[in-house]
């Protein structure tokens, strides 16, 4: 077996592996005898099938297994002898003159090695540290959102414990309306263009703007005829780009009643004694936890960008290809969870290449920074991180049990801690500028109170 390693490119290597045909033959015979003990064939009792029949049935499969094992062992020995850090799996191909005169068979193993990662001077790296605060305005806005989630409706004009909704008996934004409607195109009704007792809330955007505009201002019992042009990209292909004539009749009109911010409301949010102050404190703590997490995530992105700029390395193509496959599989799983059939859907690899390259590059850089600066996650750090996760749940002990009962889950937490260790290390070395970010911007919404 040759141990000479040929350099093909920066990271690509090739080595020729030789395997004894006699050793292969001996191992094949040994495995076939084992297989023969349980082999079955018509007319023979189990374990009594002639070896010739066993060899005819299983010989090719067993020989392939033996060759794979022998070549794999030979490659491992070469990698160990030459202290090679192999990236991914080697591509094994038989040489054209594979069978040699001295009873050996030869293979070429083409593979890549892990690159040398050089992390430059971080003292000049510029990093933005995201900061954001939670004010009373954000707490008030969150309370309003929680109130809207608990909205209930009353018929307009009918007196009740919460009032009658006011003197205005016309439909307006925020009201829940129940309507009958029918639509025609060129005088002919079309599929999906007719409904009875159809309820929706004006202003939520569930219906086309023209439909909501026609409903607004109607009183119970009133009807209206109006044209409705369907957008060219409307999901209903039969009507997309066409104009229909709708007749709509308002059958029921209800106004929205939001719960008062009182002790009962606080209890509904899990505050046993109904304390408004305690409710606000809980909401603030939850918002601050969410804000902290998102701010850390943005800061981490800035740190990772800085590391990419100062680090020099070559990317193993095999690792990028493997990550592209992982991203494709993750996309398929995500689509399946959304109810879409993505099993046979083609995903061009180039759509994921840039993302995979960044992920692989960062993975190699982070590993080097952790190793060089001894930033490995400690058991105490992992435990603290799990306990932090648990704080946002009603039963923290169940969360602790969930993580500590599964080594894989703990591994995921450990990876997060490693990243945080790297982020903190880089922040201590680099030029850091605090960047205030508004609450709504950080949370990715502009929700109205």
N, C-alpha and C positions, 0 to 999 in steps of 0.2 A: 504494500500500500504506500503510495507516494504521499508525502506531507508537504510538498512544495506548493506554496500559495501564489497564484498569479494575479497581479493587479490589472484590472480591466479599465477602471475609471476611479474617480475620487473615493467612492465607497464600494464599488463593485469588485468582487473577487471571484476567482475560479480555482478549484482544486480537483485533481483527478483521483478518484477512489477506485481501488481494486479489491475484488472479492474472490475468494477461492471457490471454484466450481465444485470441487470435491467437498468442501465444507457445506456448501449449499445443498448438495445432493444428500449428504449425511443427515442434515437437519430436516430436510423434506421427508426422508424416509422415517425419521423418528416421529415427526408430527403426524404422518399418515397412519402409523401404527396406533398412535393415541386416538386418532379419529376413527380407526377401524373398530375400536372397542364398543362404540355406540352407533356405528353406521347401520343403516337399514336399506334393504332392497327387496323387491318382490321375490318370494320363494326362499328367502333366507331369514333365519332368526337374527335378532339384533346382536351385533358383535361377531357374527359368523359369515359376514360378506367377504368373498375372496379379495385379497389385496389388490389384484389386478383391477377389479371393479371399483374398489375404493380409490385407487390411483387415477382411474379414468374419470371418476366423478369429481374428486377433490384436488387432483394433482396440480392443475393450473393455479387454482386459488391459493393453495398452500405454498407453492413455489413463489408466487408473487409476494405473499406475506413474509417468507423467509428472506427474499431479496431486499424487501423494504427494511426489514429489521437489520440485516447485515450492513446495508448501505448507511442506514441511520446511525448504527454503532460506529462505523468507520468515520463518518463525518464528525460525530461528537468527539472522537479521539483526535482528529486533525484539529478541530476548533480548540480543544483543550491544550494540545501540544503547542499550538501557535498563539495561544492566549487571545483568541478572536472573540469579540463581542458581536455575535451574529444577530442582525436585525431581521425579524420575521423568520420565514422558513426558506431553506435552499430550494432551488429548482434543479431536480436531478434528471439527467438525460443520459442514456447509454451512448458511449462513443461509437463512431461508425465501425471501428475495428475492435468492438467490445470483447470478443472472444480472442484471447491471446494464446500463443503457442504453449506457454507454461501452465495452462489450465486455470487461468484467471479471467475474470470478466471485469471490464473497466467502465466507469461512469464519470461524467463531468458534473460537478456540483457548482452551480452559479448562485451567488448569494451577495448580500450587502452587509456591511458592518456598521455599527453605531459610529456616528461622527465624533470628532473632538469638538467640544463646545467651549468657546472662549467668551466669557462674560466680561465686557469692558468696564471702564470706570463709571460707577453709578453716581459719583458726586456731581456730575454735570447734568444728569438727567432731570428733566422738568416734569413734575407730576401735579395734577390737579386733585386735591382732596375735597370731595363733595361734602358739604354740610347743609343741613336743613333743620328747621325747628317746627314744633307743633304748637300753634297758638290757640286761644279760645275760639277763634273763627273756624279753625279746622275741626275742633270738637263740636261746635254748633252745626257745622255743615254735615258732619257724620251723624249727629243726632237726627237731623232732618231727613237724611237718607234712610236711617233706621225707621223713622216714622212712616215714610212713604212705603217701605216694605211691609208695613202693618196696616195699610190703608183699608178701609171698608166703605161701602157705598150705601146711600139712602136715596129713595125716590124723591126727586125735586118736587117741592110744593106740598109734600106730606109732612105734617108735624111729627116730631119724634123727640126722644130724649136729647138728641144732639142738634135740634132745630129743624128747619124745613129747607135749608139750602138757599134761602133768599128769595126775593121777589122776581128775579130774572128767571123765566122758565124756558129760555132758549139754550140750545147746546153750545157749549164753549170749551176751550182747552181745559183738560183735567177732568171733564165729565166722562162718565161711562155711558155710551149710547148703545141701544139695541135696535137694529134696523132690519127691514126686509129690503133686498135690492135685486134688480134684474138688469142685465146688460145685453144689448143686441149690436151686431155689426151688420150693416146693410139689411136691417130689419130681421135678422135671424139670431136667435139666442145661441150662445156658445158655451162650451164646457167650462165650468168654474165661474161663470158670470152670473150665477143666481144663488141666493141664499135667503133663509128665513131665520128670524130671531138671532141674528149675528151680532155679537157684542164686541166692542173694542173701546179703548180709552182715547179720546181726542188729544192729539199732541204727542203721543208716544211714537208715532212714525210707523205704525204697523200697516197702515193703508197708504195708498198713493196720495200725494199732496192734493190733487184735484178732488179725490173722494172725500178727504177730510174737510176741504174748503166747502164742498157742497153740503156736508152734514152740519157744519157750524152755522148757528143761527136758526136752525129748525126747532119747532115745538112738537110735542107729542101729537101724532096724527097727521102732521104735515108731510107732504111729499115734494120731491124736486126732481126735475129731469135735467141732465147735464151731459156734455160731451167729455170723454176721458181718453186722451191719446196715450196709448201704452208705449213705453220706451222701446227703442229698437233692441236693447239687450235684455228685455223682460224675460223672466224665466219661462213663461208660457209661450212657446214658439208659435202656436197657432194665432196668437193675438199680438205678438211683438211687432211694434212699428205701425199698428193699426189704431184707428179711433173708434171707440164704442160709444153708444148712447145709453146712459144708465138712468134708471128710475129708482129713487131711494125713498123709503118711507120710515120715519122715526116712530118707533113703537114704545120705547121706554127711555127715560132720561134719569140718570142718577148722578148725584154730586158726591165728591170724595170727602170723607171725614177722616182726618188724621188724628191719631191718639194724642192726648195731652201729655206733656212731659211732666208726669207726676209719679207718685210712689208705685202705682200699678205698672206704669211703663217701665220703671227701673226694675221691678221684679221680673217683668217679661224678658229682661236682658240678663237675668241671672244674679241680681243683687237681692239677697234674701230679705233684708230689712227695708227695701224700697228707698234707700238713701239716694237722693239726686246727686249729692256731692260724691258719694262713692261710685256712682254710675259714671260720672264725668272723669273721675280719677282712673277708672278701669279703661274707659275709652281712650283717654290720653296715653295710658301705658301701652295699650295695643297699637295705637298709632305711632308712638315713639319707637316701638319695637320694629314695626314695618318700615318706618323711615330710616332707622339705623341700618337695617338690612339692605335697603335699596341704595343708601348712600355708600355703604361699604362696597356694594357690587360695582357702582360707578367708579369708585376710587380704585378698586381692583383692576377694572378695565384699563384705567390710566397707567397703573403700574405695569400691567402686561404689555401695553404698547411701548412703554419705556424699555422694558427688558428686551423686546424684539429689536429695538433700535440699537441697543448697545451690544447685543450678542451676535457672534459670527459662527455659523455652522452650515454644513451641507445636509440636505434632507434625504434620508433613505426613501427611495421611491416605493419600496415594498410597504413601509409603514403608512405612507400616504394612501396607497391603494387599499390597504386593510381598513383604514379609517373611513375612506369613501364608502366602502361596503357597509360599515357600521352605521354611517349616517343615512344611507339608503334604507337599511333595515329599520332604523328608528323612525324614519319618515313613513314607511309602510305601516308600522305599528300604530303611529299616531293617527294616520288616516283611518285605520281599522277601528280604533276607539271612537272615532267620529262618525262611524257608521258607513264609511266608504269602502268599496271593494278595490283594494290596491294590489292584490296578489299578482295579477298579470300586467299591471300598469308599468310601462317602461320608465326608468329614471336615468337619463343620460349622466354618466359619472362626472362629466365636466361641470355640472351644476353644483357639485359638492366639493370640487377639487380645492378651491381657494379656502373654504372653511376647514377642510381636512388638513391642508398644509399649515394653517395657523395653529390648529390644535396639536399637531405633531411637533411643530417647532416649539410651542410653549411647553409641551410636555418634556421635551429634551432639555430645554433651558431651566425649567423648574427643578428637574432632577439634579442638574449640575449645581444649581444654587443651594439646594438642600444639602447635597453631599459635601460641597466645599465649605459651607458655613455651619454645618452640624445643626440643621433646622428641623430634624426629625420630630414628629409629633410625639408628645409624651402621653402616658396613660392618664395623667391628671388633666391635660388639655382636652383629650377626647371626652373624658367624663364631664368636664365643665361645659363642653359644647352640647352634649346630649341633654344636660340639665337645662341649658338655655332653650333648646328646642322645646323641652317639656313644659316650660313656663306658660306657653300660649295655649295649653290644653287643660280641660277640666280635671282630668285625672293624670297628673304628672307621673305617678308611679307606673301606670300602664305604658307610658311612652318610654320610660327608662327600661322596662322589661322588654319592650319591643326591640330596642336597639341592642341591649346587652345579651339577648338570647340568640343573636344571629351574627356570626363573625363577618359576614359579607356586609351587613348594614353598618357595623362598626368600622369596616374598611372604608365605606363611603364617607363617614364622619371624619375618619383619619385623613382622608384626602382633602377635605375642606380645611382641617386644621393646618395641614402642610401649606396649603395656599395662603392661609392667613399669616402663617409664620413668615413666608416669603414676602408677602405684602408689607408686613411690619418691618422686616429687615430692610427692604428697599426704601420705604418711607424714611427710615432713620439715616439712609445714606444720601438720598437725592435732595434736590431743591423742590420743596413742597409749597404750593400755593393753595390756600383755601378758596373754594369756589362755592358761594352760596347759591342754592337752587330752591326756587319756590316749591312749596308743598305740592301743588297741583301738577307742576311740571315733573317733579320727581316721581309722583305716583302715576303719571301717565294719563291723567284725566283732567277735565275742567268741569267736574260735576257742579251743577248749580244747587244751591241750598233750596 
